């Protein structure tokens, strides 16, 4: 192989993603040094590198929740968003007396909550959001103690997660108060 062919092949190896190079580069360099490569092999290596960038990528990693607290806060917020929107619009319409909002949101709420599964999902959303946002805040582990192993629980104070937990708790309380008020009003007590 010519000197130019080797240089081109080494350059083509550098085009591969870093994770691929860590695993295969040494073996491929040995093949390039021992083989008889030319421009066709360079083009083949470059095309392979391009293919690895297009279809490859970093492998999916699943790690403990405490390493990704903001992702859990965002997921909890997204789960809670429909319930938050409906409760907020309902409160604006009924408690603040803005009849335009109330007349617009009441038919939507009635049609959405007609399906019992949707109603249950809207009611369960704040509970699920609290659990999801609080998960990265909790660190539970066994530690050695004088009397044997002890369960140690630590709570991290991460602002985004704490805000989501607080909003979800307030939303759940508002839903519970509304449910109690509605049941008392309908029962006539």
Secondary structure, 3 states (H helix, E strand, C coil): CCHHHHHHHHHHHHCCCHHHHHHHHHHHHHHHHHCCCCHHHHHHHHHHHHHHHHHCCCCCCCCCHHHCHHHHHHHHHHHHHHHHHHHHHHHHHHCCCCHHHHHHHHHHHHHHHCCHHHHHHHHHHHHHHHHHHHHCCEEEEEEEECCEEEEEEEECCCHHHHHHHHHHHHHHHHHHHHHHHHHHHHHCC
